[in-house]
Amino acid sequence: MEEEQLIAGLRAKDRKTTDYLYEKYSRALFAVISRIVHDSDIAEEVFHDAFVKITRKIDSYDESKGRLYTWMANICRNSAIDKLRSKEISQSGKTNTIDDFVYGLESKSGTVEETDAIGVRELMDQLNEDQRFIIEYIYFKGYTHSEVSEEFDIPLGTVKSRVRASLQVLKKNLDRI
């Protein structure tokens, strides 16, 4: 099927044309998404949403600006980037709590061994409550300064000041060890 026929069929909402489009382009478009979204389940979800968007927004396609595949690939690419930037993905990308990584390691037998060889627990105890909170969320839970600011309604400048003050306290106390 020629590109002009494909475009005309999609604009006419022809089911056979949509099936043809899926059959001929789905692998290539899914590959565009998979290069950006590495989780296959999420990539499939993004592809489905992007394919629906392509079929619904075909009237906005302008032949003078480029080929159909390029337009579809851009929709897929942008959908994948939007998904990665979404709160859903950024929240799921957070690491586990500080206790899981700093205070314990799971041995092969499945038992938890208490470890704190560098004294992180004692160092964290030297921080006041606000500083400890900021350090835990930013360094151990993977939040950005902006995310802490937005999620906990703390001004961004305050978050940055607390991080700086916390790091100074930790450095001072680490030098004593």
N, C-alpha and C positions, 0 to 999 in steps of 0.2 A: 504494500500500500504506500503510495506517495505521501509526502508530508502534507501537501495541500488537502488531500483526501482525508487524511487523519485528522487534521484541524477542523475541516468541515464536519466530519462525523462526530467529533467531540462536541462541537458547538451545537449540533443537532441533538445531542444527548443520546446518540445511537449506542445501544448496548454492545453490539458486535465490535464497534470501533473501540469502545472502552476495554473490552476483553483483549482485542488485538494489541492495544497500547500496553496493557499489563503484561501480556505474553512476550512482547518484543523488548520492553524497556525496564521491566521490574528488577532484573538482576543488576543492570548497570546503575539504576537509581538507588537500589539498596546498597550497592557498593559505595556510592557517594556518602550515604548516611553512616555506614559501618566504619569508614575511615575516621569519622568524628565521634560517633557514639560506639564505644567498645562493648557494651553489654548488649548481647544479641536480642534479648527480650525487649529492651527499651528501643533498640534500633528498629525492630519490627513494628512497634507501636508508632514510632516516628514515621516510618515508611507508610504505614496505613493512613495516618493523618495527612501526610504530604500528598499521597495519591488522591485522596478525596479532595484535597485543596486544588490539585491540578485539574481534576475533572470539573470542579465547581467554578473555578476562576479562569477557565479557558477563554472566555470572552475578553479578558484583560491582556491576553497574549498579543503582542504586536510583531508581526512577521518582519517588519523593517528593522527591528532592534536585534534580531538574532534568530538562530534556529530553534526549533521546538525543544530539542533535547537540552540545549543550553538553558532555556527558560525553566524546564522541569528540574534540571540538575540544581539550578539556583534555588528553587523552591525547597528541594530536599535538603540542600546544604544549610539554608537559613533555618529550616525547621529543626534540623539536628543541633545547630548552634543555640537556637532558642531553648531547646529542651535541656541542653547542658547548663544554660544560665538560669533555668527555672529554679524556684525555691525548692520544689520537690526533689530535684537531683542534688542541689547544693546541700540540703539538709541530710539526705541519705549518704552523702559523701563524708560526713563527719566521722571522726575516729571514735573509738570506744572511750570510756571514761579513763581518767588518769590512773585509777587503781589497776585496770587491766594491763597497763603497759609499764608503769613505773614500779609498782609495789609487788608485782607477782609475775612469775613466768610459769607456764604450764609445762610440766615435764612429760616425757613420753608415756609415763604410767597414768597420766591424767590428774596427778595431784598438783596442787599449787604450792610452789616454794616461795617463801617470802624473800624478796631481794630488795635491797636499797643500798647497794654498795657505795654509791657516791653521795649518799645522804640527802637525796632529794626531798624526802619527807620532812627532815629537820629544816632544810632550807625553806621549804614552802611554809613551815610553821612560823618562820621569822617575818612573814608578810602579814599585813593587816588584812581584815576580811575582804575589803574591796580589791586590794591588790591580788590576793589569792584567787578570788573569783575571776578576775580579768585574765590572769596567767593560765588558770585551768582551762577557760574557754578558748583562748587564742592558741596556746601552745599545745595543750593536750587534747582538746576536742576539735581542733581544726577550724575554728571560726575565724573570719577576717575581722579587722577592726570595725569595718562598716556593719557587718552582720551583728556583732555584739551591740553596737550602737543602736541599730534598728530594733533588734529583738528585745533588748532589755531597757529601751528608752533612756539611754545614757548618751549625752552629747559626744560626738566623735572626738572632739578635742580632749574631753575628759578621759575617754578610753585611751587615747594615745599618751596622755600625761601619766595615767596610772601604769601603763605598760612600761614607760620609761623609768618611772620611780621604782617599780617592782624590779626591773632588771638591775637598777643600781643597788638595791638592797641585796638581791641575790648575788651579784658580783662581789660586793663588799663582804658578805658572809662566806662566799666560796673562797675568797682569798685567805680567810682565816683557817681554812681546813688544811 
